[in-house]
Amino acid sequence: MELSVKVPTAFSVRDENEFYAFQHLLARMNSRLHVTPVATGVHVNGGCTVFWGLVHDCQEKLTKECVEAALRDAGFDFKRCAQLNRLDAETGGVANRTVLSA
């Protein structure tokens, strides 16, 4: 069976520990695909804060623009997360902080 996957591709999970299941599954399917946690935030359709991950080729050098494009395609709400980050900065809190690492 052959499958085409556009990478990088972003996805969200409710629990941070769910990344391990994705990593294990992809490692068994194709050792070149890696799963990297990249952000926390909400989906454009609303809901609670979730963890966002990125599936990418292990040899691919990720850029911030590439990560943001994949998150945008998956439905990451940059506008709402920016508002939450601004509120955290004003109140001195650290919850709901978006972390984009590329």
N, CA, C and O atoms as a GROMACS GRO file, in nm:
protein
  408
    1MET      N    1   0.084  -0.117   0.000
    1MET     CA    2   0.000   0.000   0.000
    1MET      C    3   0.089   0.124   0.000
    1MET      O    4   0.184   0.132   0.077
    2GLU      N    5   0.057   0.218  -0.087
    2GLU     CA    6   0.133   0.341  -0.095
    2GLU      C    7   0.046   0.458  -0.053
    2GLU      O    8  -0.073   0.463  -0.083
    3LEU      N    9   0.107   0.552   0.016
    3LEU     CA   10   0.035   0.667   0.066
    3LEU      C   11   0.121   0.790   0.047
    3LEU      O   12   0.240   0.789   0.078
    4SER      N   13   0.062   0.896  -0.004
    4SER     CA   14   0.134   1.022  -0.019
    4SER      C   15   0.095   1.115   0.095
    4SER      O   16  -0.024   1.134   0.123
    5VAL      N   17   0.194   1.172   0.160
    5VAL     CA   18   0.171   1.264   0.271
    5VAL      C   19   0.250   1.390   0.245
    5VAL      O   20   0.371   1.384   0.221
    6LYS      N   21   0.182   1.503   0.249
    6LYS     CA   22   0.250   1.632   0.235
    6LYS      C   23   0.309   1.667   0.372
    6LYS      O   24   0.237   1.680   0.470
    7VAL      N   25   0.439   1.682   0.377
    7VAL     CA   26   0.503   1.717   0.503
    7VAL      C   27   0.573   1.852   0.487
    7VAL      O   28   0.622   1.879   0.377
    8PRO      N   29   0.581   1.935   0.585
    8PRO     CA   30   0.530   1.911   0.720
    8PRO      C   31   0.378   1.925   0.727
    8PRO      O   32   0.318   2.004   0.655
    9THR      N   33   0.319   1.848   0.815
    9THR     CA   34   0.176   1.851   0.842
    9THR      C   35   0.156   1.864   0.992
    9THR      O   36   0.219   1.793   1.071
   10ALA      N   37   0.068   1.955   1.031
   10ALA     CA   38   0.042   1.977   1.173
   10ALA      C   39  -0.084   1.904   1.216
   10ALA      O   40  -0.173   1.878   1.134
   11PHE      N   41  -0.091   1.872   1.344
   11PHE     CA   42  -0.208   1.808   1.402
   11PHE      C   43  -0.217   1.849   1.548
   11PHE      O   44  -0.121   1.899   1.606
   12SER      N   45  -0.333   1.826   1.607
   12SER     CA   46  -0.350   1.861   1.748
   12SER      C   47  -0.395   1.739   1.828
   12SER      O   48  -0.464   1.651   1.776
   13VAL      N   49  -0.355   1.736   1.954
   13VAL     CA   50  -0.397   1.633   2.048
   13VAL      C   51  -0.435   1.700   2.180
   13VAL      O   52  -0.382   1.805   2.216
   14ARG      N   53  -0.526   1.637   2.250
   14ARG     CA   54  -0.574   1.695   2.376
   14ARG      C   55  -0.473   1.676   2.488
   14ARG      O   56  -0.456   1.764   2.573
   15ASP      N   57  -0.405   1.561   2.488
   15ASP     CA   58  -0.313   1.527   2.596
   15ASP      C   59  -0.170   1.519   2.540
   15ASP      O   60  -0.148   1.457   2.436
   16GLU      N   61  -0.078   1.580   2.607
   16GLU     CA   62   0.062   1.582   2.564
   16GLU      C   63   0.120   1.442   2.545
   16GLU      O   64   0.205   1.420   2.459
   17ASN      N   65   0.074   1.346   2.624
   17ASN     CA   66   0.124   1.209   2.615
   17ASN      C   67   0.080   1.137   2.488
   17ASN      O   68   0.137   1.033   2.454
   18GLU      N   69  -0.017   1.190   2.416
   18GLU     CA   70  -0.062   1.129   2.292
   18GLU      C   71   0.042   1.141   2.181
   18GLU      O   72   0.034   1.070   2.081
   19PHE      N   73   0.138   1.229   2.196
   19PHE     CA   74   0.246   1.241   2.097
   19PHE      C   75   0.325   1.111   2.085
   19PHE      O   76   0.370   1.074   1.977
   20TYR      N   77   0.342   1.041   2.197
   20TYR     CA   78   0.420   0.917   2.195
   20TYR      C   79   0.356   0.812   2.105
   20TYR      O   80   0.427   0.739   2.035
   21ALA      N   81   0.224   0.804   2.106
   21ALA     CA   82   0.155   0.707   2.019
   21ALA      C   83   0.179   0.742   1.872
   21ALA      O   84   0.204   0.652   1.791
   22PHE      N   85   0.172   0.869   1.837
   22PHE     CA   86   0.199   0.911   1.699
   22PHE      C   87   0.344   0.882   1.661
   22PHE      O   88   0.371   0.832   1.551
   23GLN      N   89   0.437   0.912   1.750
   23GLN     CA   90   0.578   0.888   1.721
   23GLN      C   91   0.603   0.739   1.698
   23GLN      O   92   0.675   0.702   1.605
   24HIS      N   93   0.545   0.655   1.780
   24HIS     CA   94   0.565   0.511   1.768
   24HIS      C   95   0.505   0.459   1.637
   24HIS      O   96   0.569   0.382   1.566
   25LEU      N   97   0.384   0.502   1.606
   25LEU     CA   98   0.318   0.457   1.483
   25LEU      C   99   0.396   0.500   1.359
   25LEU      O  100   0.419   0.419   1.269
   26LEU      N  101   0.437   0.626   1.354
   26LEU     CA  102   0.510   0.674   1.237
   26LEU      C  103   0.648   0.610   1.225
   26LEU      O  104   0.695   0.586   1.114
   27ALA      N  105   0.712   0.583   1.336
   27ALA     CA  106   0.843   0.519   1.331
   27ALA      C  107   0.832   0.379   1.271
   27ALA      O  108   0.922   0.334   1.200
   28ARG      N  109   0.722   0.311   1.300
   28ARG     CA  110   0.702   0.178   1.244
   28ARG      C  111   0.663   0.184   1.096
   28ARG      O  112   0.697   0.094   1.019
   29MET      N  113   0.593   0.290   1.057
   29MET     CA  114   0.550   0.304   0.917
   29MET      C  115   0.664   0.354   0.828
   29MET      O  116   0.686   0.302   0.718
   30ASN      N  117   0.735   0.455   0.877
   30ASN     CA  118   0.841   0.516   0.797
   30ASN      C  119   0.937   0.585   0.894
   30ASN      O  120   0.902   0.683   0.959
   31SER      N  121   1.057   0.534   0.903
   31SER     CA  122   1.153   0.585   1.001
   31SER      C  123   1.200   0.727   0.968
   31SER      O  124   1.262   0.791   1.054
   32ARG      N  125   1.173   0.777   0.849
   32ARG     CA  126   1.214   0.913   0.813
   32ARG      C  127   1.118   1.019   0.863
   32ARG      O  128   1.152   1.137   0.868
   33LEU      N  129   0.996   0.978   0.902
   33LEU     CA  130   0.898   1.074   0.952
   33LEU      C  131   0.913   1.090   1.102
   33LEU      O  132   0.918   0.992   1.177
   34HIS      N  133   0.919   1.214   1.146
   34HIS     CA  134   0.930   1.245   1.288
   34HIS      C  135   0.811   1.329   1.332
   34HIS      O  136   0.753   1.402   1.252
   35VAL      N  137   0.776   1.317   1.459
   35VAL     CA  138   0.671   1.397   1.520
   35VAL      C  139   0.738   1.489   1.622
   35VAL      O  140   0.808   1.443   1.712
   36THR      N  141   0.714   1.618   1.608
   36THR     CA  142   0.774   1.717   1.697
   36THR      C  143   0.665   1.804   1.758
   36THR      O  144   0.589   1.866   1.684
   37PRO      N  145   0.655   1.812   1.892
   37PRO     CA  146   0.562   1.906   1.954
   37PRO      C  147   0.610   2.049   1.926
   37PRO      O  148   0.727   2.080   1.948
   38VAL      N  149   0.519   2.137   1.878
   38VAL     CA  150   0.564   2.271   1.841
   38VAL      C  151   0.488   2.384   1.909
   38VAL      O  152   0.540   2.496   1.916
   39ALA      N  153   0.368   2.359   1.960
   39ALA     CA  154   0.291   2.472   2.015
   39ALA      C  155   0.179   2.423   2.105
   39ALA      O  156   0.143   2.305   2.103
   40THR      N  157   0.125   2.515   2.183
   40THR     CA  158  -0.002   2.494   2.251
   40THR      C  159  -0.093   2.606   2.207
   40THR      O  160  -0.048   2.719   2.187
   41GLY      N  161  -0.219   2.577   2.192
   41GLY     CA  162  -0.313   2.680   2.150
   41GLY      C  163  -0.447   2.620   2.116
   41GLY      O  164  -0.470   2.501   2.137
   42VAL      N  165  -0.535   2.701   2.062
   42VAL     CA  166  -0.671   2.657   2.031
   42VAL      C  167  -0.691   2.647   1.880
   42VAL      O  168  -0.613   2.702   1.802
   43HIS      N  169  -0.796   2.576   1.842
   43HIS     CA  170  -0.833   2.560   1.702
   43HIS      C  171  -0.921   2.679   1.663
   43HIS      O  172  -0.986   2.740   1.748
   44VAL      N  173  -0.922   2.712   1.534
   44VAL     CA  174  -1.002   2.826   1.488
   44VAL      C  175  -1.151   2.805   1.515
   44VAL      O  176  -1.227   2.902   1.523
   45ASN      N  177  -1.195   2.681   1.530
   45ASN     CA  178  -1.335   2.653   1.560
   45ASN      C  179  -1.364   2.659   1.709
   45ASN      O  180  -1.476   2.630   1.751
   46GLY      N  181  -1.266   2.694   1.789
   46GLY     CA  182  -1.284   2.708   1.932
   46GLY      C  183  -1.245   2.581   2.007
   46GLY      O  184  -1.180   2.492   1.953
   47GLY      N  185  -1.287   2.576   2.132
   47GLY     CA  186  -1.255   2.462   2.215
   47GLY      C  187  -1.147   2.496   2.316
   47GLY      O  188  -1.110   2.612   2.333
   48CYS      N  189  -1.098   2.392   2.381
   48CYS     CA  190  -0.997   2.412   2.484
   48CYS      C  191  -0.857   2.419   2.422
   48CYS      O  192  -0.838   2.390   2.304
   49THR      N  193  -0.762   2.458   2.502
   49THR     CA  194  -0.623   2.462   2.458
   49THR      C  195  -0.573   2.320   2.437
   49THR      O  196  -0.592   2.233   2.522
   50VAL      N  197  -0.509   2.297   2.323
   50VAL     CA  198  -0.458   2.164   2.289
   50VAL      C  199  -0.310   2.175   2.254
   50VAL      O  200  -0.256   2.284   2.237
   51PHE      N  201  -0.247   2.061   2.242
   51PHE     CA  202  -0.106   2.054   2.203
   51PHE      C  203  -0.101   2.031   2.052
   51PHE      O  204  -0.176   1.950   1.998
   52TRP      N  205  -0.013   2.102   1.985
   52TRP     CA  206   0.001   2.092   1.840
   52TRP      C  207   0.136   2.030   1.807
   52TRP      O  208   0.239   2.065   1.865
   53GLY      N  209   0.132   1.936   1.715
   53GLY     CA  210   0.254   1.868   1.672
   53GLY      C  211   0.272   1.882   1.522
   53GLY      O  212   0.182   1.922   1.450
   54LEU      N  213   0.390   1.847   1.478
   54LEU     CA  214   0.426   1.858   1.338
   54LEU      C  215   0.488   1.727   1.293
   54LEU      O  216   0.581   1.676   1.356
   55VAL      N  217   0.437   1.672   1.183
   55VAL     CA  218   0.497   1.554   1.121
   55VAL      C  219   0.586   1.606   1.009
   55VAL      O  220   0.540   1.681   0.922
   56HIS      N  221   0.713   1.566   1.011
   56HIS     CA  222   0.806   1.616   0.910
   56HIS      C  223   0.912   1.513   0.880
   56HIS      O  224   0.932   1.418   0.956
   57ASP      N  225   0.979   1.532   0.768
   57ASP     CA  226   1.090   1.446   0.728
   57ASP      C  227   1.207   1.475   0.822
   57ASP      O  228   1.237   1.591   0.850
   58CYS      N  229   1.272   1.370   0.870
   58CYS     CA  230   1.380   1.388   0.969
   58CYS      C  231   1.498   1.467   0.912
   58CYS      O  232   1.575   1.526   0.988
   59GLN      N  233   1.514   1.469   0.781
   59GLN     CA  234   1.626   1.541   0.721
   59GLN      C  235   1.589   1.682   0.678
   59GLN      O  236   1.674   1.758   0.631
   60GLU      N  237   1.463   1.717   0.693
   60GLU     CA  238   1.416   1.849   0.651
   60GLU      C  239   1.449   1.954   0.757
   60GLU      O  240   1.424   1.933   0.876
   61LYS      N  241   1.504   2.065   0.715
   61LYS     CA  242   1.531   2.176   0.806
   61LYS      C  243   1.406   2.262   0.813
   61LYS      O  244   1.364   2.320   0.713
   62LEU      N  245   1.347   2.268   0.930
   62LEU     CA  246   1.223   2.343   0.947
   62LEU      C  247   1.251   2.491   0.972
   62LEU      O  248   1.342   2.526   1.046
   63THR      N  249   1.173   2.575   0.909
   63THR     CA  250   1.181   2.719   0.932
   63THR      C  251   1.056   2.762   1.007
   63THR      O  252   0.956   2.691   1.008
   64LYS      N  253   1.062   2.877   1.068
   64LYS     CA  254   0.946   2.929   1.140
   64LYS      C  255   0.829   2.947   1.044
   64LYS      O  256   0.715   2.917   1.080
   65GLU      N  257   0.854   2.995   0.924
   65GLU     CA  258   0.748   3.017   0.825
   65GLU      C  259   0.683   2.885   0.785
   65GLU      O  260   0.561   2.878   0.768
   66CYS      N  261   0.764   2.781   0.770
   66CYS     CA  262   0.715   2.648   0.734
   66CYS      C  263   0.625   2.592   0.845
   66CYS      O  264   0.519   2.536   0.817
   67VAL      N  265   0.668   2.607   0.968
   67VAL     CA  266   0.590   2.558   1.083
   67VAL      C  267   0.459   2.635   1.093
   67VAL      O  268   0.354   2.575   1.114
   68GLU      N  269   0.464   2.768   1.079
   68GLU     CA  270   0.344   2.849   1.087
   68GLU      C  271   0.246   2.815   0.976
   68GLU      O  272   0.125   2.812   0.999
   69ALA      N  273   0.295   2.790   0.855
   69ALA     CA  274   0.208   2.754   0.743
   69ALA      C  275   0.138   2.621   0.770
   69ALA      O  276   0.019   2.607   0.744
   70ALA      N  277   0.211   2.523   0.823
   70ALA     CA  278   0.151   2.393   0.854
   70ALA      C  279   0.046   2.407   0.965
   70ALA      O  280  -0.060   2.346   0.957
   71LEU      N  281   0.076   2.487   1.067
   71LEU     CA  282  -0.021   2.510   1.174
   71LEU      C  283  -0.145   2.581   1.122
   71LEU      O  284  -0.257   2.547   1.160
   72ARG      N  285  -0.125   2.680   1.036
   72ARG     CA  286  -0.238   2.754   0.978
   72ARG      C  287  -0.327   2.660   0.896
   72ARG      O  288  -0.450   2.667   0.905
   73ASP      N  289  -0.265   2.572   0.817
   73ASP     CA  290  -0.342   2.475   0.737
   73ASP      C  291  -0.421   2.379   0.825
   73ASP      O  292  -0.528   2.334   0.786
   74ALA      N  293  -0.370   2.348   0.943
   74ALA     CA  294  -0.436   2.254   1.034
   74ALA      C  295  -0.543   2.321   1.118
   74ALA      O  296  -0.621   2.252   1.185
   75GLY      N  297  -0.549   2.455   1.118
   75GLY     CA  298  -0.653   2.524   1.192
   75GLY      C  299  -0.609   2.589   1.322
   75GLY      O  300  -0.694   2.620   1.406
   76PHE      N  301  -0.479   2.609   1.341
   76PHE     CA  302  -0.428   2.677   1.461
   76PHE      C  303  -0.476   2.822   1.459
   76PHE      O  304  -0.463   2.890   1.357
   77ASP      N  305  -0.531   2.868   1.569
   77ASP     CA  306  -0.586   3.004   1.577
   77ASP      C  307  -0.478   3.101   1.627
   77ASP      O  308  -0.463   3.122   1.747
   78PHE      N  309  -0.404   3.160   1.533
   78PHE     CA  310  -0.297   3.253   1.569
   78PHE      C  311  -0.352   3.379   1.634
   78PHE      O  312  -0.290   3.432   1.726
   79LYS      N  313  -0.467   3.427   1.590
   79LYS     CA  314  -0.523   3.551   1.644
   79LYS      C  315  -0.560   3.536   1.792
   79LYS      O  316  -0.524   3.619   1.874
   80ARG      N  317  -0.632   3.430   1.824
   80ARG     CA  318  -0.675   3.409   1.962
   80ARG      C  319  -0.555   3.379   2.052
   80ARG      O  320  -0.550   3.426   2.166
   81CYS      N  321  -0.461   3.302   2.003
   81CYS     CA  322  -0.343   3.268   2.084
   81CYS      C  323  -0.258   3.392   2.110
   81CYS      O  324  -0.200   3.405   2.218
   82ALA      N  325  -0.252   3.483   2.014
   82ALA     CA  326  -0.179   3.609   2.035
   82ALA      C  327  -0.246   3.690   2.145
   82ALA      O  328  -0.178   3.753   2.226
   83GLN      N  329  -0.381   3.691   2.147
   83GLN     CA  330  -0.453   3.763   2.251
   83GLN      C  331  -0.427   3.701   2.388
   83GLN      O  332  -0.407   3.773   2.485
   84LEU      N  333  -0.427   3.569   2.396
   84LEU     CA  334  -0.398   3.502   2.522
   84LEU      C  335  -0.257   3.532   2.569
   84LEU      O  336  -0.234   3.554   2.688
   85ASN      N  337  -0.161   3.533   2.477
   85ASN     CA  338  -0.022   3.562   2.513
   85ASN      C  339  -0.008   3.705   2.564
   85ASN      O  340   0.064   3.731   2.660
   86ARG      N  341  -0.079   3.799   2.499
   86ARG     CA  342  -0.074   3.938   2.541
   86ARG      C  343  -0.133   3.951   2.682
   86ARG      O  344  -0.079   4.024   2.765
   87LEU      N  345  -0.245   3.881   2.708
   87LEU     CA  346  -0.307   3.884   2.840
   87LEU      C  347  -0.213   3.825   2.944
   87LEU      O  348  -0.203   3.879   3.054
   88ASP      N  349  -0.145   3.716   2.913
   88ASP     CA  350  -0.049   3.656   3.005
   88ASP      C  351   0.063   3.753   3.037
   88ASP      O  352   0.106   3.763   3.152
   89ALA      N  353   0.111   3.825   2.937
   89ALA     CA  354   0.221   3.921   2.958
   89ALA      C  355   0.175   4.034   3.049
   89ALA      O  356   0.251   4.080   3.133
   90GLU      N  357   0.050   4.077   3.031
   90GLU     CA  358  -0.002   4.186   3.112
   90GLU      C  359  -0.024   4.144   3.257
   90GLU      O  360  -0.003   4.222   3.349
   91THR      N  361  -0.068   4.018   3.277
   91THR     CA  362  -0.099   3.971   3.411
   91THR      C  363   0.018   3.899   3.478
   91THR      O  364   0.012   3.867   3.596
   92GLY      N  365   0.123   3.873   3.402
   92GLY     CA  366   0.238   3.804   3.457
   92GLY      C  367   0.221   3.654   3.461
   92GLY      O  368   0.304   3.584   3.520
   93GLY      N  369   0.114   3.603   3.399
   93GLY     CA  370   0.089   3.458   3.398
   93GLY      C  371   0.171   3.389   3.291
   93GLY      O  372   0.230   3.454   3.205
   94VAL      N  373   0.173   3.258   3.297
   94VAL     CA  374   0.248   3.182   3.198
   94VAL      C  375   0.159   3.080   3.126
   94VAL      O  376   0.208   3.009   3.038
   95ALA      N  377   0.032   3.072   3.161
   95ALA     CA  378  -0.056   2.974   3.098
   95ALA      C  379  -0.088   3.015   2.955
   95ALA      O  380  -0.086   3.134   2.922
   96ASN      N  381  -0.116   2.916   2.870
   96ASN     CA  382  -0.156   2.937   2.730
   96ASN      C  383  -0.054   3.010   2.647
   96ASN      O  384  -0.090   3.079   2.552
   97ARG      N  385   0.071   2.997   2.679
   97ARG     CA  386   0.177   3.063   2.604
   97ARG      C  387   0.210   2.982   2.480
   97ARG      O  388   0.241   2.863   2.491
   98THR      N  389   0.204   3.043   2.365
   98THR     CA  390   0.235   2.976   2.241
   98THR      C  391   0.386   2.970   2.224
   98THR      O  392   0.455   3.072   2.239
   99VAL      N  393   0.437   2.854   2.192
   99VAL     CA  394   0.579   2.837   2.170
   99VAL      C  395   0.599   2.779   2.032
   99VAL      O  396   0.562   2.664   2.007
  100LEU      N  397   0.657   2.856   1.943
  100LEU     CA  398   0.686   2.806   1.810
  100LEU      C  399   0.835   2.785   1.802
  100LEU      O  400   0.913   2.880   1.807
  101SER      N  401   0.875   2.662   1.788
  101SER     CA  402   1.017   2.632   1.775
  101SER      C  403   1.040   2.571   1.639
  101SER      O  404   0.972   2.476   1.599
  102ALA      N  405   1.134   2.625   1.570
  102ALA     CA  406   1.163   2.573   1.435
  102ALA      C  407   1.310   2.539   1.425
  102ALA      O  408   1.355   2.493   1.320
   0.00000   0.00000   0.00000
